[in-house]
Amino acid sequence: MESALSLRSDFDGSMLRRLARQTRDADQARRLLSLASIYDGGSRADAARLGSVTVQIVRD
């Protein structure tokens, strides 16, 4: 089994939410909100539901 990738330290959940509010691209906003959920300690399953994608997409 592969090890998990670490999250970038130059981003955090609040910054990603701010970027999601500023974008006009709905798909990008969903991806940013999914990442924000993970940065805030949420599960991959929650992030996938929030982004309307599968858990495999979140893992990739």
C-alpha positions in Angstrom: 0.0 0.0 0.0 1.3 3.4 -0.9 1.9 6.0 1.8 -0.3 9.1 1.9 0.9 12.4 0.4 1.4 15.2 2.8 -0.6 18.4 2.4 1.1 21.6 1.4 1.9 23.8 4.3 1.4 27.0 2.4 -2.4 26.5 2.3 -5.0 26.1 4.9 -8.8 25.5 5.0 -9.7 29.2 5.4 -7.5 30.2 2.4 -9.0 27.6 0.2 -12.6 28.6 1.2 -11.7 32.2 0.3 -10.4 31.1 -3.1 -13.6 29.1 -3.6 -15.7 32.1 -3.0 -13.7 34.2 -5.5 -13.8 31.7 -8.4 -16.5 31.8 -11.1 -15.9 28.2 -12.0 -18.3 25.9 -10.1 -16.1 22.8 -10.6 -13.1 24.5 -9.2 -15.0 25.8 -6.2 -16.2 22.3 -5.4 -12.6 21.0 -5.6 -11.3 23.8 -3.4 -14.1 23.2 -0.8 -13.3 19.5 -0.8 -9.6 20.2 -0.1 -10.6 22.7 2.6 -12.5 19.9 4.3 -9.5 17.7 4.3 -7.2 20.4 5.6 -9.6 20.9 8.4 -9.4 17.2 9.4 -12.4 15.9 7.5 -12.5 12.4 6.0 -12.0 11.6 2.4 -15.5 10.4 2.1 -16.9 13.7 3.4 -14.6 15.6 0.9 -15.9 13.3 -1.9 -19.5 14.0 -1.0 -18.8 17.7 -0.8 -17.1 17.7 -4.2 -19.6 15.4 -5.8 -16.9 13.0 -6.8 -15.9 9.4 -5.8 -13.5 8.7 -3.0 -11.0 7.4 -5.6 -10.9 10.9 -7.2 -10.1 12.4 -3.8 -7.3 9.9 -3.2 -5.8 10.6 -6.7 
